[in-house]
Amino acid sequence: MDIIENTIVYGGRTSLIERLLAEKCEWCDAENVPLEMHHVNKLKNLKGKKRWAQFMIARNRKTIAMCVKCHHDLHNGKLD
């Protein structure tokens, strides 16, 4: 029996990694800042009442790269 090697190379960067490496908050556009990823389980569970939720729905993404301040504001209910 011949064994076929797996020749697929997984070297490409994902969109998520590229977004983190950009070091730019996707909400406030602050540059050269450490980022955190905000993640929701399902887009359909977002109500779209808050501007950040509308932003995620419009981009069809379950994640948003945010600076620490924006991410904390979001979880504290201070981010519209």
NORNORNOR-V302557 format. One record per pair of residues at least 24 apart in sequence whose ideal C-beta (glycine too) atoms are under 10 Angstrom apart, sorted by the first residue. I is the first residue (numbers start at 0). J is the second residue. D is the distance in whole Angstrom. If there is no record, write none. Layout:
# NORNORNOR-V302557
I|J|D ; I|J|D
This chain:
# NORNORNOR-V302557
14|60|9 ; 14|62|9 ; 15|60|9 ; 15|62|7 ; 15|64|8 ; 17|64|10 ; 18|60|9 ; 18|62|8 ; 18|63|9 ; 18|64|5 ; 19|62|10 ; 19|64|6 ; 20|64|10 ; 21|64|7 ; 22|64|9 ; 22|66|9 ; 23|64|8 ; 23|66|9 ; 24|63|9 ; 24|64|7 ; 24|65|5 ; 24|66|4 ; 24|67|9 ; 24|68|8 ; 24|69|6 ; 24|70|9 ; 25|51|10 ; 25|54|8 ; 25|55|10 ; 25|58|9 ; 25|60|9 ; 25|62|9 ; 25|63|5 ; 25|64|5 ; 25|65|7 ; 25|66|9 ; 25|69|9 ; 26|50|9 ; 26|51|7 ; 26|54|7 ; 26|63|7 ; 26|64|9 ; 26|65|5 ; 26|66|8 ; 26|68|10 ; 26|69|5 ; 26|70|9 ; 26|72|9 ; 26|73|8 ; 26|78|8 ; 27|65|8 ; 27|66|7 ; 27|68|8 ; 27|69|5 ; 27|72|9 ; 27|78|10 ; 28|66|9 ; 29|65|9 ; 29|66|5 ; 29|67|10 ; 29|68|8 ; 29|69|8 ; 30|66|9 ; 32|65|9 ; 32|66|4 ; 32|67|7 ; 32|68|8 ; 32|69|9 ; 33|66|7 ; 33|67|6 ; 34|63|10 ; 34|64|5 ; 34|65|6 ; 34|66|6 ; 34|67|8 ; 34|69|9 ; 34|70|8 ; 35|63|10 ; 35|64|8 ; 35|65|6 ; 35|66|8 ; 35|67|6 ; 35|68|10 ; 35|69|9 ; 35|70|5 ; 35|71|9 ; 35|73|10 ; 36|61|10 ; 36|62|5 ; 36|63|7 ; 36|64|6 ; 36|65|8 ; 36|70|8 ; 37|61|9 ; 37|62|7 ; 37|63|5 ; 37|64|8 ; 37|65|6 ; 37|69|9 ; 37|70|6 ; 37|73|6 ; 37|74|8 ; 37|78|10 ; 38|62|5 ; 38|63|8 ; 39|63|9 ; 48|79|10 ; 49|73|9 ; 49|76|9 ; 49|78|7 ; 49|79|6 ; 50|78|8 ; 50|79|5 ; 51|78|6 ; 51|79|7 ; 52|78|10 ; 52|79|10 ; 53|79|10
